[in-house]
Amino acid sequence: MGAIAQPPRDEPAKVLLVDQHPAAREGLALCLSQHAGFQVCGEVGDIPSALQLLAEHEPKAVVTSIALAGGSGFDLLKRIRDRYPTVRVLIWSRYSESVYAERAIRAGAAGFIEKDQPTELVVAALRHILGGGIYLSPTMTESLLRQASGRGQEIGADPVAQLSDREMEVFRLMGLGYDTNKIAAELHLSAKTVETYRARIKQKFGVETGTQLIQLAVRWGLENG
């Protein structure tokens, strides 16, 4: 991560918090209110509300979880990237950094931090991205540097790493026990499209039956959730 970059501005930076759990976003809002340089301009749990507040308040940064009501943080991230390219996005997730951090940065996030980290570190991460930096933990940064230098894990060794972002969302929801119709409703897709994603995931994992795939998804969710 390097030294913490400082946002070069006098007035507080507006920050939008997006998390489907009210207690989580309220706790983070309280924490940010105790630090100079931040102004929480809204707390919401779904993508439509987040987009509405983005248009109304024009925040400098968005802190979002991956699991949202009626979608995912990656869906929101892509919409922000398309509509508000200067807004800095910090993914704040209960899911493992080793699984999602690289995906988040590749999709346009300015940083990734796990929810089990102290709130003071979340504040530091937010300051860093507002100052123009990219935030990852030192361990994840080293891992990505090793991959870039050719000394990391071989590409393709982990089937999960081969999944597209949408396939990853389908796989994650399968691990939570969602059936095809519920996944379709959650991701605003047709059931046929979800079945296509499931077929692709089966192929990438090298399994033959839906039951085997569900077992893998549940096991992965228990290990990484």
N, C-alpha and C positions, 0 to 999 in steps of 0.2 A: 504493500500500500504506500509506503514512504511517508514523508512528513505530511501532516494534515494541512491541506490547502484551506485558505480562509477566503470566504466570499467578499469581494471588494465592493462593499456597499454600506451606506449609513443606515438606511431604513430597513426594518425587518423584512426578511424574505418570506413571502406567502407560501405556506405548505398545505397541501391537501392530503388527508389521510383516508385510505380506502381499505377497509377490512370488514368481513362479514360478521365479526364478533364485536359488538359495541364495547364490551369491557376492554378489549385489547386496544382499540383506537382511542377510547377515552383515557386510558392509562398513558398512552404515548402522548396524547395531546396535553395532559397535565404535566408530563415531564418536559415537553418542549416549552410550555408556558413559563417554566422556571429558568429558562436559558435565554439570554439576550440574542437577538438576531433572527428570531423566528416569530411568525404570526400564523397560527393555524386558521385557515380560511374555510375549513369545512371538514366534516367527518361523515363518510357514507360507506355503505356496504355492497353497492352494486354498480355496474358499469354505466347504465343510463344516468344515474344520479351524479356519478363522478364526472361524466362528460358535460353535464349541465353546469356543475360548479366550476369546471375548467373554463367554460365559456364566460361565466359570470365574473369570476375572480382573477383569472389569468395568473395562477400560482407559478412560482419559480421552480417548485419541486413537488413531486407526488411520491408518497410512501404507500406502497400497495402490497397486499399479500397475494399469494398465488390463487388460493381458493376464494372465490367471490360468489355472491348470490347471482345465479343466472349467467355464469361465465367464468373466466379465469383472469388472473393478473396479466397473462401473456396477451390475451385479447385486448385488454385495456392498454397495455404497453404499445401494441402495434397501432392502435388508434391514436394514441398520443404522439407517437413517432410520425404518423402521417399528417396529423392536424396541427400539432404544436411541437415542432422539432426542437425548439430551444428549451422545453421543459425537461428538467432532470428527474429521472425516475429511479427510486431505490426500491428494490424488491426486498420485502421483509417477510420471511416465510418460516413456517415450522418444518418445511421439508429440507432435506440434506443439501448443503452447499455443494457437495461433491456431485450431486445429480443435476441440480438446477442452475448453479451459478454461471457456468459457461454458456448455457442456453440463454440465460437472461441477458448477459452482455452481448451475445451475438444478435439477440433480438432488439437491442437498442437501449437496454437499461444502463444507468451510470453506476450501479452498484448492487450488491446482494449481501444480505446479512441474515443470519438465522435468528429466530425469535427467542431462542434460549440465551442469547447474549445479553449482557447488562444494558439497560436503557442508555447509560452514559456512552456506550460504544455506538449505539444507534445514532445518538446526537453527533458523535464524532464523524460517523459515516456520512451523515446528512451535510455537515459542514464541509466535508471533503468534496462531495460531489457538487455542492453549490459553488465551490471554488474552482470547478472545472476538472476535478480529478475523477478517477475511476476507483471505486472502493470494492475490494475483496479482502478476505482474511489473508494473513501472511502465508498460511498453509496452502490456500487455494491459488494464490499468486505463484507460489513456487511450483505447484503442480502444473499450471498452465505454461510456465516458462520451461519446465522439463519437457512437456509435450512439444512445444515449439522448437526445442533444440534436438528433438528426436530421441530423447532418453526417457520419455514417459511410456505409459501403457500403449501397446499396439492398437492402432485404430481398428475397430471392429471386434476387439476382444470382449467388450461388454455390450450385449444386445440392446440394453436400455439406451446406450449412447447412439445407437443407430436409428432410434425412433425420431420422427419429425416432432415438432412442438405439438401439433394436433394429435398425433398418435400417442404422444406422452400423456396428454390430457385424458384421452379415452382410457388408456392403461391405468392411470391414477384413479379414475372414477370406478373402473372395474374392481380395483382393489378395495374400494369403499362399499362394494356390494351393489352398485348400480347396474340394472339390466339395460338392454339396448334402448328401450323407449325412454327410460329415465335419463340416460346419457344424452340421447338426442334432444330431450327437452332442456337439459342443463346447458348444453353447448349450442343450442339453437340450430341443430342439424336435422336432417331427415334420418329415419331409422335405417334406410338403405345405405346412406353415407356412413353411418356408424358401423354397420356390418362390413362395409368395405375396409374401414380402418382396422377393424378387428381381424379381418383376413390378412391384412398386411402385417399386423403385429405378430400374428401366429407364424407367418412365414419368417419373420426376422428372428423370432425366438426358436424356430425349428420345432414347434409343437404341432400336433395333429388335431387335437380336439379343443373345443371351447372350454371344457372342464379343466384341462391342463393349463390353459391360458389364465383362467380365473384364479387357479391355485397359485400360479406365479405372481399374479397381480396382488393377491391378498398378502402373500409372503413379502413381496417387495414393499407394500404399504406398511406392514408391521415393522420392517427393518429401517425404513426411511421416513416414516411419518412422525 
